[in-house]
């Protein structure tokens, strides 16, 4: 059996009909900025299939899940706060 040279997650990130996020958005230290950026991306996307909140949350969860054990606890905390902020931002719309 031939060994796969490319991970499916890389292909999904590059070719998916998901949101077009700002470069490096998941590395930012401000959860509010991450949430605002994801909301902007979700609202402006013409390729998303679900609601803007669901699409934005999906991208955030995808990043967290793919990073897995390699994600430091401080990043997990920041991204968890970003999820909360994202829900708050969409609550007002």
C-alpha positions as CSV (number, residue, x, y, z in Angstrom):
1,X,0.0,0.0,0.0
2,X,1.4,3.4,-0.9
3,X,2.1,5.9,1.9
4,X,0.0,9.1,1.9
5,X,2.2,12.1,1.6
6,X,-0.4,14.7,2.2
7,X,-2.7,14.9,5.2
8,X,-6.4,15.3,4.6
9,X,-6.5,18.3,7.0
10,X,-4.0,20.2,4.9
11,X,-6.2,19.6,1.8
12,X,-9.3,20.7,3.6
13,X,-7.6,23.8,4.8
14,X,-6.4,24.7,1.3
15,X,-9.3,23.5,-0.9
16,X,-12.4,23.6,1.3
17,X,-15.5,25.5,0.7
18,X,-15.1,26.8,4.2
19,X,-14.5,30.4,5.2
20,X,-11.6,32.4,4.0
21,X,-10.0,33.5,7.3
22,X,-7.4,36.2,7.8
23,X,-3.9,34.9,7.8
24,X,-2.7,33.9,11.3
25,X,-6.1,34.5,12.9
26,X,-5.8,31.5,15.2
27,X,-2.4,32.6,16.5
28,X,-3.6,36.0,17.7
29,X,-3.5,36.5,21.5
30,X,-6.8,38.6,21.7
31,X,-9.9,36.4,21.8
32,X,-12.1,39.4,20.9
33,X,-10.1,40.0,17.8
34,X,-10.3,36.3,16.8
35,X,-14.0,36.3,17.3
36,X,-14.6,39.5,15.3
37,X,-12.4,38.3,12.5
38,X,-14.2,35.0,12.2
39,X,-17.6,36.8,12.3
40,X,-16.5,39.1,9.5
41,X,-15.3,36.1,7.5
42,X,-18.5,34.2,8.1
43,X,-20.8,37.0,7.2
44,X,-18.9,37.9,4.0
45,X,-18.6,34.3,2.8
46,X,-20.6,33.3,-0.2
47,X,-19.5,29.7,0.0
48,X,-20.7,28.7,3.4
49,X,-23.5,26.2,3.7
50,X,-24.7,26.8,7.2
51,X,-25.4,29.8,9.3
52,X,-22.6,32.3,9.9
53,X,-22.3,31.3,13.5
54,X,-22.1,27.6,12.7
55,X,-19.5,28.2,10.0
56,X,-17.3,30.4,12.2
57,X,-17.5,28.0,15.1
58,X,-16.7,25.1,12.8
59,X,-13.5,26.8,11.6
60,X,-12.5,27.4,15.2
61,X,-13.2,23.9,16.2
62,X,-11.4,22.5,13.2
63,X,-8.3,24.4,14.1
64,X,-8.4,23.3,17.8
65,X,-9.1,19.6,16.9
66,X,-6.4,19.4,14.3
67,X,-3.8,20.9,16.7
68,X,-4.7,18.3,19.3
69,X,-2.1,17.6,21.9
70,X,0.4,20.0,20.3
71,X,-1.7,23.0,21.2
72,X,-0.4,24.6,24.4
73,X,-2.9,25.1,27.3
74,X,-2.5,28.9,27.0
75,X,-3.7,28.8,23.3
76,X,-6.5,26.4,24.2
77,X,-7.7,28.9,26.8
78,X,-7.5,31.8,24.4
79,X,-9.4,29.9,21.7
80,X,-12.0,28.8,24.2
81,X,-12.6,32.4,25.2
82,X,-12.8,33.2,21.5
83,X,-15.7,30.7,21.2
84,X,-17.5,32.4,24.0
85,X,-17.0,35.8,22.4
86,X,-18.1,34.5,19.1
87,X,-21.4,33.3,20.5
88,X,-21.9,36.7,22.2
89,X,-21.2,38.6,19.0
90,X,-23.8,36.5,17.1
91,X,-26.3,36.8,19.8
92,X,-26.7,40.5,19.0
93,X,-27.4,39.9,15.3
